[in-house]
Amino acid sequence: MNDLAGAVWRKSTRSGGSGGDCVEVADNLPGVIGVRDSKDQAGPALRFSPTAWSAFVHQARHGLR
């Protein structure tokens, strides 16, 4: 998968005031979606293909069936 250099990170719209328990997502790069802990921005990031990320988001919204 692609490197995350040049990623533009954004917090989840569901983050709200949860006391810092947030994830950030970068979806501006072709072929890769990055996910990281907002409290550890220099730490590791997960990388997903756009297809895998879309499937994850769908399942998170609609539950497992």
Z-matrix of the N, CA and C atoms (Angstrom, degrees):
N
C 1 1.462
C 2 1.518 1 109.54
N 3 1.296 2 115.13 1 163.99
C 4 1.451 3 121.81 2 -175.99
C 5 1.515 4 113.31 3 -70.91
N 6 1.325 5 114.71 4 157.04
C 7 1.456 6 123.32 5 173.50
C 8 1.531 7 108.53 6 -70.28
N 9 1.320 8 117.31 7 156.55
C 10 1.470 9 121.07 8 179.97
C 11 1.523 10 112.82 9 -99.40
N 12 1.343 11 117.35 10 13.52
C 13 1.462 12 119.93 11 174.82
C 14 1.527 13 108.40 12 -61.58
N 15 1.299 14 117.17 13 132.84
C 16 1.461 15 121.59 14 -178.49
C 17 1.518 16 113.75 15 87.95
N 18 1.325 17 116.70 16 3.48
C 19 1.469 18 120.16 17 179.98
C 20 1.525 19 110.31 18 -65.63
N 21 1.309 20 115.66 19 139.47
C 22 1.465 21 122.50 20 173.42
C 23 1.520 22 106.13 21 -106.79
N 24 1.339 23 115.94 22 111.11
C 25 1.460 24 121.95 23 -174.30
C 26 1.512 25 111.10 24 -90.37
N 27 1.334 26 116.33 25 142.92
C 28 1.468 27 121.87 26 175.11
C 29 1.524 28 108.55 27 -139.72
N 30 1.327 29 115.33 28 147.12
C 31 1.461 30 119.83 29 177.80
C 32 1.515 31 110.06 30 -79.65
N 33 1.294 32 115.07 31 152.90
C 34 1.452 33 121.44 32 175.82
C 35 1.526 34 109.86 33 -59.74
N 36 1.301 35 116.57 34 143.09
C 37 1.468 36 119.99 35 175.93
C 38 1.519 37 110.80 36 -68.03
N 39 1.311 38 117.86 37 -15.51
C 40 1.472 39 123.05 38 178.67
C 41 1.527 40 112.25 39 -89.85
N 42 1.340 41 117.94 40 0.54
C 43 1.454 42 120.70 41 -176.28
C 44 1.522 43 112.62 42 -64.43
N 45 1.321 44 116.81 43 -44.20
C 46 1.455 45 120.98 44 178.34
C 47 1.509 46 113.32 45 50.48
N 48 1.304 47 117.41 46 -141.49
C 49 1.450 48 122.89 47 179.45
C 50 1.504 49 111.64 48 -103.67
N 51 1.306 50 117.21 49 51.60
C 52 1.457 51 121.09 50 -172.63
C 53 1.522 52 113.76 51 -81.31
N 54 1.318 53 117.91 52 12.20
C 55 1.455 54 119.37 53 178.00
C 56 1.511 55 114.31 54 77.18
N 57 1.311 56 118.17 55 25.28
C 58 1.451 57 121.20 56 175.48
C 59 1.512 58 115.74 57 93.20
N 60 1.317 59 118.91 58 1.19
C 61 1.461 60 120.94 59 177.97
C 62 1.523 61 108.80 60 -86.06
N 63 1.316 62 115.65 61 73.17
C 64 1.465 63 120.28 62 -173.03
C 65 1.527 64 110.58 63 -126.92
N 66 1.301 65 114.86 64 156.60
C 67 1.455 66 121.32 65 169.65
C 68 1.519 67 108.33 66 -114.19
N 69 1.312 68 114.44 67 155.70
C 70 1.453 69 121.14 68 174.03
C 71 1.521 70 107.90 69 -119.19
N 72 1.312 71 114.93 70 145.96
C 73 1.458 72 121.48 71 -178.10
C 74 1.522 73 108.49 72 -124.21
N 75 1.313 74 115.60 73 138.82
C 76 1.467 75 121.85 74 172.95
C 77 1.517 76 107.33 75 -118.32
N 78 1.324 77 115.76 76 116.88
C 79 1.468 78 119.77 77 -179.14
C 80 1.516 79 112.16 78 -125.41
N 81 1.323 80 116.23 79 23.58
C 82 1.459 81 120.05 80 -178.24
C 83 1.524 82 114.03 81 -94.92
N 84 1.318 83 117.99 82 -1.84
C 85 1.457 84 120.83 83 -177.91
C 86 1.530 85 110.56 84 -102.32
N 87 1.323 86 117.68 85 142.22
C 88 1.464 87 119.32 86 -179.71
C 89 1.524 88 111.67 87 -69.67
N 90 1.319 89 116.42 88 130.72
C 91 1.447 90 121.92 89 172.15
C 92 1.515 91 117.09 90 81.90
N 93 1.326 92 118.18 91 3.35
C 94 1.467 93 119.59 92 -179.01
C 95 1.527 94 110.55 93 -152.19
N 96 1.326 95 115.30 94 141.90
C 97 1.458 96 122.45 95 173.28
C 98 1.526 97 105.75 96 -117.36
N 99 1.326 98 116.69 97 127.33
C 100 1.455 99 121.10 98 178.60
C 101 1.520 100 110.49 99 -101.75
N 102 1.331 101 116.21 100 144.42
C 103 1.466 102 122.17 101 177.36
C 104 1.526 103 106.61 102 -136.70
N 105 1.346 104 115.91 103 130.44
C 106 1.460 105 119.70 104 179.28
C 107 1.520 106 110.93 105 -143.25
N 108 1.317 107 115.43 106 165.15
C 109 1.458 108 123.53 107 176.26
C 110 1.521 109 108.29 108 -78.61
N 111 1.323 110 117.61 109 124.49
C 112 1.463 111 120.37 110 -177.76
C 113 1.522 112 113.09 111 -65.69
N 114 1.333 113 117.48 112 -21.71
C 115 1.461 114 120.85 113 179.11
C 116 1.526 115 111.66 114 -81.64
N 117 1.321 116 118.54 115 -15.33
C 118 1.457 117 122.92 116 -176.96
C 119 1.518 118 109.23 117 -131.98
N 120 1.317 119 115.79 118 65.45
C 121 1.456 120 120.71 119 -173.40
C 122 1.523 121 113.36 120 -64.86
N 123 1.326 122 118.26 121 -23.77
C 124 1.458 123 120.98 122 177.43
C 125 1.525 124 111.73 123 -89.66
N 126 1.313 125 116.67 124 -4.79
C 127 1.461 126 121.53 125 -178.15
C 128 1.512 127 112.29 126 -79.87
N 129 1.308 128 115.91 127 -168.94
C 130 1.467 129 120.25 128 -177.25
C 131 1.526 130 112.24 129 -69.07
N 132 1.302 131 114.71 130 156.10
C 133 1.467 132 121.54 131 176.63
C 134 1.525 133 108.17 132 -129.02
N 135 1.304 134 114.90 133 144.18
C 136 1.460 135 120.50 134 173.79
C 137 1.522 136 108.70 135 -84.38
N 138 1.302 137 116.35 136 148.01
C 139 1.464 138 121.67 137 178.67
C 140 1.522 139 108.28 138 -123.39
N 141 1.317 140 115.14 139 131.65
C 142 1.463 141 121.71 140 179.72
C 143 1.516 142 109.20 141 -126.50
N 144 1.313 143 116.07 142 150.15
C 145 1.460 144 119.08 143 169.10
C 146 1.530 145 106.47 144 -73.27
N 147 1.315 146 118.47 145 155.26
C 148 1.465 147 119.43 146 177.03
C 149 1.533 148 112.60 147 -56.67
N 150 1.327 149 117.83 148 -36.71
C 151 1.466 150 120.90 149 179.22
C 152 1.523 151 111.15 150 -65.45
N 153 1.331 152 116.83 151 -45.55
C 154 1.469 153 120.71 152 179.36
C 155 1.525 154 110.85 153 -64.70
N 156 1.334 155 117.26 154 -40.83
C 157 1.465 156 120.20 155 179.40
C 158 1.523 157 110.79 156 -64.37
N 159 1.315 158 116.92 157 -42.99
C 160 1.460 159 120.96 158 179.12
C 161 1.526 160 110.73 159 -60.95
N 162 1.331 161 117.01 160 -41.95
C 163 1.461 162 120.75 161 178.37
C 164 1.531 163 110.86 162 -64.79
N 165 1.323 164 117.56 163 -40.74
C 166 1.460 165 121.44 164 177.86
C 167 1.520 166 111.30 165 -62.03
N 168 1.323 167 116.67 166 -48.37
C 169 1.475 168 120.78 167 -179.64
C 170 1.525 169 110.28 168 -61.97
N 171 1.317 170 117.38 169 -41.45
C 172 1.462 171 120.69 170 178.19
C 173 1.526 172 110.61 171 -59.57
N 174 1.326 173 117.13 172 -47.71
C 175 1.461 174 120.92 173 -179.51
C 176 1.531 175 111.21 174 -65.27
N 177 1.325 176 117.04 175 -37.87
C 178 1.464 177 119.93 176 179.07
C 179 1.538 178 111.04 177 -65.29
N 180 1.309 179 116.36 178 -36.58
C 181 1.472 180 120.27 179 179.91
C 182 1.515 181 112.98 180 -76.07
N 183 1.306 182 116.72 181 -37.87
C 184 1.468 183 121.23 182 -169.52
C 185 1.522 184 114.25 183 -111.46
N 186 1.317 185 117.67 184 -6.11
C 187 1.458 186 120.82 185 179.42
C 188 1.507 187 112.69 186 79.62
N 189 1.296 188 115.17 187 162.48
C 190 1.469 189 121.01 188 178.87
C 191 1.514 190 110.00 189 -76.06
N 192 1.314 191 116.13 190 142.85
C 193 1.462 192 120.92 191 179.21
C 194 1.479 193 111.05 192 -131.10
